Amino acid sequence: MRRLPVADPGLPDARSATRFLSWLIRRSRMTIVTAIALAVAWMGCQSLVPAMVGRAIDAAAAERGGALLGWALVLFVIGVVQALTGISRHRFATVNWLAAGFRTVQVTVRQANRLGSALPRRLDAGEAVAIGTSDITHIGGAVDVAARGTGALLAVATVTLLLLHTSVPLGLVVLLGVPALMAVVGGLIRPLHRRQQAYREQQARLTGQAADLVTGLRVLRGVGGEAVMVARYRAQSQALRAAGVRTASVESLLEAAQVLLPGTFLVLVTWLGARFAADGRITVGQLVSFYAYAAFLVSPLRQLTDSIDKLTRGHVSARRVVRMLTLPRVAAEPSGAARPRGGELADPESGVRVVPGRLTAIVARDPADAARVADRLGRYAGGATLGGVPLTDLPLAEVRERILVAENEARLFSGRLRADLDPYRSGRLAEALEAAAARDIVDGLPDGLDSEVVERGRSFSGGQQQRLRLVRALVADPEVLILVEPTNAVDAHTEARIAERLRAVRAGRTTVVCTSSPLVLGHTDRVLYLEHGRVVAAGTHHELLGSEPRYARVVLRQEQS
């Protein structure tokens, strides 16, 4: 029994989808070459059977018993070889399919580990799900089909040569008809895969939206947004269904063409063969052979069209894998870099400059712009500097120790609540609970801080989870704390208490808050307003309300809601 997957998948060639598929083929070249050889023998035996049957019939018609017995034995031997090669071919084809799929899983999981916490920022959840489900199947099929496609192509070539040897007109019909059939079927495959690619992209987006919807269900219910999100999800689901129907319509045409066109070809060859036999241009045995060849050609023709289909599907899926494999990774550990112990944290791309020891807010017309700035400031994406030194030139462990990005995608861990919030028993837990207005959460638990937290903190509401995540961030007490929408799931009264206490608990240390809440902005030292990813205004909250109408519209819209 062959053990799969292999321990070391190797370094993939991710320069393009074609190169990635070629890399998979090279990694399994021995088993693929074996499968091709077996497929050629398997299809070759099938292509010889009609000729042997025709010879046997002619021998029987001529009453040559010895020749008939000889052709019968040849047919028996061919049948045995065909059975053995067919079984072996299928076994090696399965090995190739599994090896390609497993190797793809290995390299994508390895890439996911290298990206670490940056993965959700760079790849939608739906994309990751699609790679781990449908894409590995299509990639495995593209590698597996190489053997069957090669065998089918050589079988068609063998039949064409045999027919040309017996009857040039019939051989020319096959020689010209097969490419014509392939061209018609190939014309359907290209639009099919365009629709399939569009369908998969919609499916990936909808899967990611479903995951986000389930994760934030309690928050949505709390703010009354459940009906809006359900309606939006229903509309996108119907759009996906319509895309699926459009894809299925082309698939049905392809399936029909794969049956109708070879069937029509069979009728044509049989009719011509019967005319030639009636005219005495071929023998009865040769007529039987022509009919058998025409019927046999249906199988390799379908194998060829299936090969084109699977190769195209595999190429589409390989493009998705290549996109993931080429996502920028966390920079390698630098050697001998300068290590500033302080200084200004800056993001040149957006123009954000964070004054050390102050509470700075980032407000963006598009909240995604603020989140991207937070990613760069936390070295989840490149570009930010600390004290004039690029963060990518600093050891990652040091950056993680000095700069903490706390966002709403973070989860609570299973186990005792105390160990989750203050794993190193820093002594700052009580102060952090007070600052995050989370004391009432602990008081409501049966065992207080020693209560067990269920997986991902599902027993807490969305607002409670948000406050507990804030407690954990404040306990860590980093040199720079970056909070992304830390209060958007709590009520206004609790938000006001958190805003007031946050300034006190972080006094003298650098804090950045990405938010558009006026309750929080009113307690900050400085506000940076972004449009299209760039800082366009800076000042205090009240200064910007009076001098920057665009800022006022963004903030007051939140206030009026």
C-alpha positions as CSV (number, residue, x, y, z in Angstrom):
1,M,0.0,0.0,0.0
2,R,1.4,3.4,-1.0
3,R,1.4,5.9,1.8
4,L,0.0,9.3,1.0
5,P,0.6,12.2,1.4
6,V,4.4,12.2,1.2
7,A,6.3,13.8,4.1
8,D,7.8,16.7,2.0
9,P,5.7,18.1,-0.8
10,G,8.6,20.2,-2.1
11,L,8.7,23.8,-3.2
12,P,5.8,24.5,-5.7
13,D,6.3,26.5,-8.9
14,A,3.7,29.2,-8.3
15,R,4.6,31.5,-11.2
16,S,1.4,30.5,-13.0
17,A,-1.4,27.9,-12.9
18,T,0.2,26.0,-15.8
19,R,3.6,25.8,-14.0
20,F,1.9,24.7,-10.8
21,L,0.2,21.8,-12.6
22,S,3.4,21.0,-14.4
23,W,5.2,20.9,-11.0
24,L,2.6,18.5,-9.7
25,I,3.1,16.2,-12.7
26,R,6.9,16.3,-12.3
27,R,6.5,15.4,-8.6
28,S,4.6,12.2,-9.6
29,R,6.3,11.6,-13.0
30,M,7.1,7.9,-12.4
31,T,3.5,6.9,-11.5
32,I,2.2,9.2,-14.3
33,V,4.4,7.7,-16.9
34,T,3.4,4.2,-15.7
35,A,-0.3,5.2,-15.9
36,I,0.2,6.6,-19.4
37,A,1.9,3.4,-20.6
38,L,-0.9,1.3,-19.1
39,A,-3.5,3.5,-20.6
40,V,-1.9,3.2,-24.0
41,A,-1.8,-0.6,-23.7
42,W,-5.4,-0.6,-22.4
43,M,-6.9,1.5,-25.1
44,G,-4.6,-0.1,-27.7
45,C,-6.0,-3.5,-26.9
46,Q,-9.5,-2.1,-27.3
47,S,-8.7,-0.6,-30.7
48,L,-7.3,-3.9,-32.0
49,V,-10.4,-5.9,-31.0
50,P,-12.6,-4.9,-34.0
51,A,-9.9,-5.8,-36.5
52,M,-9.5,-9.2,-34.9
53,V,-13.2,-9.8,-34.9
54,G,-13.4,-8.8,-38.6
55,R,-10.5,-11.2,-39.4
56,A,-12.3,-14.0,-37.5
57,I,-15.5,-13.5,-39.4
58,D,-13.7,-13.5,-42.8
59,A,-12.0,-16.8,-41.7
60,A,-15.3,-18.3,-40.8
61,A,-16.9,-17.2,-44.1
62,A,-14.0,-18.8,-46.0
63,E,-14.4,-22.0,-43.8
64,R,-10.9,-21.8,-42.6
65,G,-11.3,-23.5,-39.1
66,G,-7.6,-23.2,-38.1
67,A,-7.5,-19.5,-38.9
68,L,-10.7,-19.0,-37.0
69,L,-9.3,-20.7,-33.9
70,G,-6.1,-18.7,-34.1
71,W,-8.0,-15.4,-34.2
72,A,-10.2,-16.5,-31.4
73,L,-7.0,-17.2,-29.2
74,V,-5.6,-13.8,-30.2
75,L,-8.9,-12.2,-29.1
76,F,-8.7,-14.1,-25.8
77,V,-5.1,-12.9,-25.1
78,I,-6.0,-9.3,-26.0
79,G,-9.0,-9.5,-23.6
80,V,-6.8,-10.7,-20.8
81,V,-4.1,-8.0,-21.4
82,Q,-6.9,-5.4,-21.7
83,A,-8.4,-6.5,-18.3
84,L,-5.0,-6.5,-16.5
85,T,-3.8,-3.2,-17.9
86,G,-7.2,-1.6,-17.2
87,I,-7.1,-2.6,-13.6
88,S,-3.5,-1.4,-13.2
89,R,-4.2,1.8,-15.0
90,H,-7.1,2.6,-12.7
91,R,-5.0,2.0,-9.7
92,F,-2.1,4.2,-10.8
93,A,-4.7,6.9,-11.9
94,T,-6.1,6.9,-8.4
95,V,-2.6,7.2,-6.9
96,N,-1.9,10.2,-9.2
97,W,-5.3,11.8,-8.3
98,L,-4.7,11.5,-4.6
99,A,-1.1,12.5,-4.7
100,A,-1.9,15.7,-6.6
101,G,-4.7,16.6,-4.2
102,F,-2.8,15.8,-1.1
103,R,0.3,17.7,-2.3
104,T,-1.9,20.7,-3.0
105,V,-3.3,20.5,0.5
106,Q,0.1,20.3,2.0
107,V,1.5,23.3,0.2
108,T,-1.6,25.4,0.9
109,V,-1.6,24.5,4.6
110,R,2.1,25.2,4.8
111,Q,1.4,28.6,3.2
112,A,-1.5,29.2,5.7
113,N,0.9,28.5,8.6
114,R,3.5,30.9,7.2
115,L,0.9,33.7,6.8
116,G,-0.4,33.0,10.3
117,S,-2.7,35.6,11.6
118,A,-2.3,37.6,8.4
119,L,-4.2,35.0,6.4
120,P,-7.8,36.2,7.2
121,R,-6.7,39.7,6.2
122,R,-5.5,38.6,2.8
123,L,-7.8,35.7,1.8
124,D,-11.6,35.4,2.2
125,A,-12.8,32.5,4.2
126,G,-14.8,31.3,1.2
127,E,-11.7,31.2,-0.9
128,A,-9.9,29.0,1.7
129,V,-12.9,26.7,1.9
130,A,-13.1,26.4,-1.9
131,I,-9.4,25.4,-2.1
132,G,-9.9,22.7,0.5
133,T,-13.0,21.3,-1.0
134,S,-13.6,21.6,-4.8
135,D,-10.3,22.9,-6.0
136,I,-8.1,19.9,-4.9
137,T,-10.6,17.6,-6.6
138,H,-10.3,19.5,-9.9
139,I,-6.5,19.7,-9.7
140,G,-6.3,15.9,-8.9
141,G,-8.6,15.2,-11.9
142,A,-6.4,17.3,-14.2
143,V,-3.3,15.3,-13.2
144,D,-5.1,12.0,-13.4
145,V,-6.7,12.7,-16.8
146,A,-3.2,12.9,-18.5
147,A,-3.0,9.1,-18.7
148,R,-6.5,8.5,-20.1
149,G,-6.2,11.5,-22.5
150,T,-3.0,10.2,-23.9
151,G,-4.3,6.6,-24.3
152,A,-7.5,7.9,-26.0
153,L,-5.5,10.0,-28.4
154,L,-3.3,7.1,-29.5
155,A,-6.3,4.8,-29.7
156,V,-7.9,7.2,-32.2
157,A,-4.7,7.4,-34.2
158,T,-4.5,3.6,-34.3
159,V,-8.0,3.3,-35.5
160,T,-7.5,5.9,-38.1
161,L,-4.4,4.1,-39.5
162,L,-6.3,0.8,-39.6
163,L,-9.2,2.3,-41.4
164,L,-6.9,4.1,-43.9
165,H,-5.2,0.7,-44.6
166,T,-8.5,-1.0,-45.3
167,S,-10.5,1.8,-46.9
168,V,-9.0,5.3,-47.7
169,P,-12.4,7.0,-47.8
170,L,-13.5,5.7,-44.5
171,G,-10.2,6.4,-43.0
172,L,-10.4,10.0,-44.2
173,V,-13.9,10.3,-42.7
174,V,-12.4,9.4,-39.3
175,L,-9.3,11.5,-39.8
176,L,-11.4,14.6,-40.6
177,G,-14.4,13.9,-38.4
178,V,-12.6,13.5,-35.1
179,P,-11.0,17.0,-35.1
180,A,-14.3,18.5,-36.2
181,L,-16.1,16.9,-33.3
182,M,-13.3,18.0,-30.9
183,A,-13.6,21.6,-32.2
184,V,-17.4,21.7,-31.6
185,V,-17.1,20.3,-28.1
186,G,-14.1,22.5,-27.3
187,G,-16.2,25.5,-28.3
188,L,-18.6,24.7,-25.5
189,I,-16.0,24.0,-22.9
190,R,-14.5,27.6,-22.9
191,P,-17.8,29.4,-22.1
192,L,-18.6,26.7,-19.6
193,H,-15.5,27.3,-17.6
194,R,-15.9,31.1,-17.7
195,R,-19.3,30.6,-16.1
196,Q,-17.9,28.0,-13.7
197,Q,-15.2,30.5,-12.6
198,A,-17.7,33.2,-12.0
199,Y,-19.9,30.8,-10.1
200,R,-17.0,29.7,-7.9
201,E,-16.1,33.3,-7.1
202,Q,-19.7,34.1,-6.1
203,Q,-19.8,30.9,-4.1
204,A,-16.6,31.8,-2.2
205,R,-17.9,35.3,-1.4
206,L,-21.2,33.9,-0.2
207,T,-19.4,31.3,2.0
208,G,-17.3,34.1,3.6
209,Q,-20.4,36.2,4.1
210,A,-22.2,33.2,5.8
211,A,-19.3,32.7,8.1
212,D,-19.3,36.4,9.0
213,L,-23.1,36.4,9.5
214,V,-23.0,33.4,11.9
215,T,-20.0,34.9,13.8
216,G,-21.7,38.3,14.3
217,L,-25.3,37.0,14.7
218,R,-25.6,38.2,18.3
219,V,-24.2,41.6,17.5
220,L,-26.6,42.0,14.5
221,R,-29.6,41.1,16.7
222,G,-28.4,43.6,19.3
223,V,-28.3,46.5,16.8
224,G,-31.4,45.4,14.9
225,G,-29.5,44.6,11.7
226,E,-30.4,40.9,11.4
227,A,-33.2,41.5,8.9
228,V,-31.0,43.6,6.7
229,M,-28.2,41.1,6.6
230,V,-30.6,38.2,6.0
231,A,-32.2,40.1,3.1
232,R,-28.8,40.8,1.6
233,Y,-27.7,37.2,2.0
234,R,-30.9,36.0,0.4
235,A,-30.4,38.3,-2.6
236,Q,-26.8,37.1,-3.1
237,S,-27.9,33.5,-2.6
238,Q,-30.5,33.9,-5.4
239,A,-27.8,35.5,-7.6
240,L,-25.6,32.4,-6.9
241,R,-28.5,30.1,-7.8
242,A,-29.0,32.0,-11.1
243,A,-25.3,31.7,-11.9
244,G,-25.5,28.0,-11.1
245,V,-28.5,27.6,-13.5
246,R,-26.5,29.4,-16.2
247,T,-23.6,27.2,-15.7
248,A,-25.8,24.1,-15.7
249,S,-27.3,25.1,-19.1
250,V,-23.9,25.0,-20.8
251,E,-23.1,21.8,-19.0
252,S,-26.2,20.2,-20.3
253,L,-25.3,21.3,-23.8
254,L,-21.9,19.8,-23.4
255,E,-23.2,16.5,-22.1
256,A,-25.7,16.3,-25.0
257,A,-23.0,17.1,-27.5
258,Q,-20.8,14.4,-26.1
259,V,-23.6,11.8,-26.8
260,L,-25.1,13.3,-30.0
261,L,-22.0,14.0,-32.0
262,P,-20.2,10.7,-31.6
263,G,-23.6,9.0,-32.2
264,T,-24.0,10.9,-35.4
265,F,-20.5,10.0,-36.4
266,L,-21.2,6.3,-35.7
267,V,-24.3,6.4,-38.0
268,L,-22.2,8.1,-40.8
269,V,-19.4,5.5,-40.6
270,T,-21.8,2.6,-40.5
271,W,-23.8,3.9,-43.4
272,L,-20.7,4.4,-45.6
273,G,-19.4,1.0,-44.6
274,A,-22.7,-0.7,-45.6
275,R,-22.6,1.1,-48.9
276,F,-19.0,0.0,-49.5
277,A,-19.9,-3.6,-48.5
278,A,-22.9,-3.6,-50.9
279,D,-20.7,-2.5,-53.7
280,G,-18.1,-5.2,-52.9
281,R,-15.4,-2.8,-52.0
282,I,-15.0,-4.3,-48.6
283,T,-15.7,-7.7,-47.1
284,V,-18.4,-8.6,-44.6
285,G,-15.8,-9.0,-41.9
286,Q,-14.4,-5.6,-42.7
287,L,-17.9,-4.1,-42.5
288,V,-18.3,-5.6,-39.0
289,S,-14.9,-4.1,-38.1
290,F,-15.9,-0.7,-39.4
291,Y,-19.1,-0.7,-37.3
292,A,-17.2,-1.9,-34.2
293,Y,-14.6,0.8,-34.8
294,A,-17.3,3.5,-35.1
295,A,-18.9,2.3,-31.9
296,F,-15.5,2.0,-30.2
297,L,-14.6,5.6,-31.2
298,V,-17.4,6.9,-29.0
299,S,-15.3,5.9,-25.9
300,P,-12.0,7.6,-26.7
301,L,-13.8,10.7,-28.1
302,R,-15.6,11.1,-24.8
303,Q,-12.3,10.5,-23.0
304,L,-10.7,13.3,-25.1
305,T,-13.5,15.8,-24.4
306,D,-13.5,14.8,-20.7
307,S,-9.7,15.4,-20.7
308,I,-10.1,18.9,-22.1
309,D,-12.9,19.6,-19.6
310,K,-10.9,18.4,-16.6
311,L,-7.7,20.1,-17.7
312,T,-9.6,23.4,-18.0
313,R,-11.3,22.9,-14.6
314,G,-7.9,22.1,-13.1
315,H,-6.4,25.2,-14.6
316,V,-9.1,27.4,-13.1
317,S,-8.6,25.8,-9.7
318,A,-4.8,26.0,-9.9
319,R,-5.1,29.8,-10.5
320,R,-6.9,30.0,-7.2
321,V,-4.2,28.0,-5.4
322,V,-1.4,30.1,-7.0
323,R,-3.1,33.3,-5.8
324,M,-2.9,31.9,-2.3
325,L,0.7,30.7,-2.6
326,T,1.8,34.1,-3.9
327,L,0.3,36.1,-1.1
328,P,3.1,38.0,0.6
329,R,4.4,36.2,3.7
330,V,5.7,37.7,6.9
331,A,9.2,39.0,6.3
332,A,12.1,36.9,7.3
333,E,13.9,37.7,10.5
334,P,16.5,40.4,9.8
335,S,20.0,40.2,11.1
336,G,21.9,43.1,12.7
337,A,19.0,45.6,12.2
338,A,18.8,48.8,14.2
339,R,16.3,48.4,17.1
340,P,14.8,51.8,18.2
341,R,13.4,51.7,21.7
342,G,11.0,54.5,21.0
343,G,10.0,57.0,18.3
344,E,7.1,57.8,16.1
345,L,5.1,55.0,14.5
346,A,4.2,56.0,10.9
347,D,2.5,54.6,7.9
348,P,3.9,56.5,4.8
349,E,1.3,55.0,2.5
350,S,-1.6,56.7,4.3
351,G,0.3,59.6,5.9
352,V,-0.6,58.4,9.4
353,R,1.9,59.5,12.0
354,V,1.3,58.4,15.6
355,V,2.7,60.6,18.3
356,P,4.3,58.5,21.1
357,G,2.5,58.5,24.5
358,R,-0.7,60.0,23.1
359,L,-4.2,58.6,22.4
360,T,-4.7,58.9,18.6
361,A,-7.9,58.1,16.7
362,I,-8.1,57.1,13.0
363,V,-11.4,57.9,11.3
364,A,-12.0,56.8,7.7
365,R,-14.9,57.3,5.3
366,D,-14.4,53.7,4.4
367,P,-13.8,51.7,7.6
368,A,-11.8,49.2,5.5
369,D,-9.1,51.9,5.0
370,A,-8.6,52.3,8.7
371,A,-8.4,48.5,9.1
372,R,-5.7,48.4,6.4
373,V,-3.7,51.1,8.2
374,A,-3.9,49.1,11.4
375,D,-2.6,46.0,9.6
376,R,0.4,48.0,8.4
377,L,1.1,49.6,11.7
378,G,1.0,46.1,13.3
379,R,3.3,44.6,10.6
380,Y,0.6,42.3,9.2
381,A,1.4,44.1,5.9
382,G,4.5,46.0,5.0
383,G,5.2,49.7,4.8
384,A,5.1,51.1,8.4
385,T,8.1,52.4,10.3
386,L,9.0,52.8,14.0
387,G,11.4,55.6,14.8
388,G,12.3,55.8,11.1
389,V,13.1,52.0,10.9
390,P,10.9,49.8,8.8
391,L,9.0,47.3,10.9
392,T,10.0,44.6,8.5
393,D,13.7,45.3,9.5
394,L,12.8,44.4,13.2
395,P,12.6,40.9,14.6
396,L,9.0,39.8,14.4
397,A,8.9,38.6,18.0
398,E,10.0,42.1,19.1
399,V,7.3,43.8,17.0
400,R,4.7,41.5,18.4
401,E,5.9,42.3,22.0
402,R,5.9,46.1,21.5
403,I,2.9,46.5,19.1
404,L,-0.4,44.8,19.7
405,V,-3.3,45.0,17.3
406,A,-6.7,44.1,18.9
407,E,-9.5,43.5,16.5
408,N,-13.0,41.9,16.6
409,E,-11.8,38.8,14.7
410,A,-9.8,37.7,17.8
411,R,-11.4,34.9,19.8
412,L,-11.7,33.9,23.4
413,F,-10.0,30.6,24.3
414,S,-11.5,27.6,26.0
415,G,-10.5,27.1,29.7
416,R,-10.6,29.3,32.8
417,L,-11.4,32.9,32.1
418,R,-8.6,34.1,34.3
419,A,-6.0,32.2,32.3
420,D,-7.4,33.6,29.1
421,L,-7.4,37.2,30.2
422,D,-4.2,37.3,32.2
423,P,-2.1,34.2,31.4
424,Y,1.1,35.5,33.1
425,R,-0.7,36.9,36.2
426,S,0.6,40.4,35.6
427,G,-1.5,41.9,38.4
428,R,-3.2,44.3,35.9
429,L,-6.4,42.3,35.6
430,A,-8.5,44.2,38.1
431,E,-7.6,47.6,36.5
432,A,-8.2,46.3,33.0
433,L,-11.7,44.9,34.0
434,E,-12.6,48.3,35.4
435,A,-11.3,50.2,32.3
436,A,-13.2,47.9,29.9
437,A,-16.4,48.1,32.0
438,A,-16.3,44.3,32.2
439,R,-16.6,43.8,36.0
440,D,-20.3,43.0,35.7
441,I,-19.6,40.2,33.3
442,V,-17.3,38.5,35.8
443,D,-19.7,39.1,38.7
444,G,-22.5,37.4,36.7
445,L,-20.5,34.1,36.3
446,P,-21.0,31.3,38.7
447,D,-17.3,31.0,39.6
448,G,-16.2,34.5,38.6
449,L,-12.7,34.5,37.0
450,D,-12.4,30.8,37.6
451,S,-15.4,30.0,35.4
452,E,-14.8,27.8,32.3
453,V,-15.1,29.5,28.9
454,V,-16.7,27.4,26.2
455,E,-15.1,27.2,22.8
456,R,-14.7,30.6,21.2
457,G,-16.6,32.2,24.1
458,R,-20.0,31.4,22.6
459,S,-21.7,31.7,26.0
460,F,-21.0,35.4,26.0
461,S,-22.9,38.0,23.9
462,G,-21.2,39.9,21.2
463,G,-20.8,43.0,23.4
464,Q,-19.5,40.9,26.3
465,Q,-16.9,39.2,24.1
466,Q,-15.8,42.6,22.8
467,R,-15.2,43.9,26.3
468,L,-13.4,40.8,27.4
469,R,-11.1,41.1,24.4
470,L,-10.4,44.6,25.4
471,V,-9.5,43.5,28.9
472,R,-7.0,41.0,27.5
473,A,-5.4,43.7,25.4
474,L,-5.1,46.1,28.3
475,V,-3.6,43.4,30.5
476,A,-0.9,42.8,27.9
477,D,0.0,46.5,28.3
478,P,2.1,46.9,25.1
479,E,4.2,49.9,24.2
480,V,1.8,50.5,21.3
481,L,-1.9,49.3,21.4
482,I,-3.9,49.5,18.3
483,L,-7.7,49.0,18.8
484,V,-9.9,48.4,15.8
485,E,-13.6,49.3,16.5
486,P,-13.3,48.3,20.2
487,T,-16.8,49.5,21.2
488,N,-19.1,49.0,18.2
489,A,-21.0,46.1,19.9
490,V,-21.7,47.7,23.2
491,D,-24.5,50.2,24.3
492,A,-23.8,53.9,24.4
493,H,-23.7,54.1,28.2
494,T,-21.0,51.4,28.4
495,E,-19.2,52.9,25.4
496,A,-19.0,56.3,27.2
497,R,-17.5,54.6,30.4
498,I,-14.9,52.7,28.3
499,A,-13.9,55.8,26.4
500,E,-13.3,57.8,29.6
501,R,-11.4,55.0,31.4
502,L,-9.3,54.0,28.4
503,R,-7.5,57.4,28.4
504,A,-6.6,57.0,32.1
505,V,-5.4,53.4,32.0
506,R,-3.2,54.0,28.9
507,A,-1.8,57.3,30.1
508,G,1.8,57.8,29.0
509,R,1.7,55.0,26.5
510,T,0.9,55.1,22.7
511,T,-2.7,54.1,21.8
512,V,-4.4,54.1,18.4
513,V,-8.2,53.6,18.1
514,C,-9.8,53.0,14.7
515,T,-13.4,54.2,15.2
516,S,-16.0,56.7,14.1
517,S,-17.8,56.8,17.5
518,P,-18.1,60.4,18.8
519,L,-18.2,59.0,22.4
520,V,-14.6,57.7,21.9
521,L,-13.3,60.4,19.7
522,G,-14.2,63.1,22.3
523,H,-11.6,61.6,24.7
524,T,-8.7,61.3,22.2
525,D,-5.7,63.6,22.0
526,R,-5.6,63.7,18.2
527,V,-7.8,62.5,15.3
528,L,-6.6,61.7,11.8
529,Y,-9.3,61.6,9.1
530,L,-8.8,59.5,6.0
531,E,-10.3,59.7,2.5
532,H,-9.4,57.1,-0.1
533,G,-6.7,55.7,2.2
534,R,-4.9,59.0,2.8
535,V,-4.9,61.5,5.7
536,V,-6.8,64.6,4.6
537,A,-7.3,66.3,8.0
538,A,-5.9,66.2,11.5
539,G,-6.8,67.8,14.8
540,T,-8.9,67.3,17.8
541,H,-12.4,65.9,17.5
542,H,-14.1,69.2,18.2
543,E,-11.7,71.1,15.8
544,L,-12.5,68.7,13.0
545,L,-16.3,68.9,13.6
546,G,-16.1,72.6,13.0
547,S,-13.6,72.8,10.2
548,E,-14.0,69.5,8.2
549,P,-17.5,68.9,6.8
550,R,-16.6,65.5,5.4
551,Y,-15.4,64.4,8.9
552,A,-18.6,65.7,10.4
553,R,-20.8,63.8,8.0
554,V,-19.0,60.5,8.8
555,V,-19.1,61.0,12.6
556,L,-22.5,62.6,13.0
557,R,-24.1,59.8,10.9
558,Q,-22.8,57.4,13.5
559,E,-24.0,59.6,16.3
560,Q,-27.5,59.9,14.8
561,S,-27.9,56.1,14.4
